[in-house]
Amino acid sequence: MNKQIMENIMTEYNKKRLKAAHEADKRKENLYVNIPELEEIEKMIKLTSINLSRIFLTSPENVDEQIKELKEKIEKLKKQRQEIYKKNNIPDNYLEPMHECKKCSDTGYTPDGKKCSCFNRQVISHLYNMSNMVHMLKKENFDTFDINIFSNETYENEKLTPRQNMYNILEACEDFCMNFNKTNANLLFYGGTGLGKTFMCNCIAKTLIDKEVTVLYETAFSLFEIVENHKFNKQNESEENRINYNMIFECELLIIDDLGAEIGNSFTNAELFNIINERLVAEKKTIISTNLSLDKLANAYSDRIMSRVFNNFALIKFYGNDLRMES
């Protein structure tokens, strides 16, 4: 993501804060018109607070006595204000700016200095807009899913027909979306090519993005390319790559499509384990799709990776005839 896009995001935050401040000022004006007494109380509180600050600076002989007197006056004024609020059913925070995001007050960063989830959502949105994913998700989602394209004939030694199996998969994926914030579920889609794994990943991505969940969707090849650039090209690493790398660990849902299509080696094995393990520890969800069988997957990746997958992912098998060959 280039510098201009980052500036655009921060500009949007500035606009939101200015809008919230402007609306708070309008509420204040209306409130003081209807209840002039409140404006007088606010003026007295400010004036008394200024006098209190002056006492701290000048340190007169009877400083303690004056401080006590002014503090009592401020508390009395605040009590009067509170009574008026209560009498007129006015919320305590009525004059405070109402920010869209309560966690970061529309700054993009939480009080502990970390990027807010709303900031991550904006980043993800821009990443999708820069790719063809926006157009893809309009075509491939639960609304356009057609169960009838799957055969209802017995397939090899499977107990269920491909269509019956897809009914179960569809139900599991819809449940995953519906209960996204209630469970720690992770999914592994496996099976041959052209069986709907990528389509189902897109369905989930579209549904959760619409719910403002931060979803990062990468093919295994592009995922390891991002990691490699971050690890071995830090001096020349682009801002877009750096953000993408951070999102691998920070996004609420990471979708790794077509695992096994990348060039497998000790580096990809080590990094895949790190990604899966870090996300499990952080209780962030992951979906992996692969054209490999479970046996071939186990042969391609380390025991540590497969242990994490088998123990923490729901294993969902896709089978049937290649739909692309039949269309």
Secondary structure, DSSP 4 states (H G I P E B T S, - for coil): --HHHHHHHHHHHHHHHHHHHHHHHHHHHHHHHH-HHHHHHHHHHHHHHHHHHHHHHH--TTHHHHHHHHHHHHHHHHHHHHHHHHHTT--TTTTS---S-TTTTTSSB-TTSPBPHHHHHHHHHHHHHHSSHHHHHHHSSTTT--GGGS--S--TT-SS-HHHHHHHHHHHHHHHHHTTTT----EEEE-STTSSHHHHHHHHHHHHHHTT--EEEEEHHHHHHHHHHHHH-GGG--HHHHHHHHHHHHSSEEEEEEETSS---HHHHHHHHHHHHHHHHTT-EEEEEESS-HHHHHHHS-HHHHHHHHHHSEEEE--SS-HHHH-
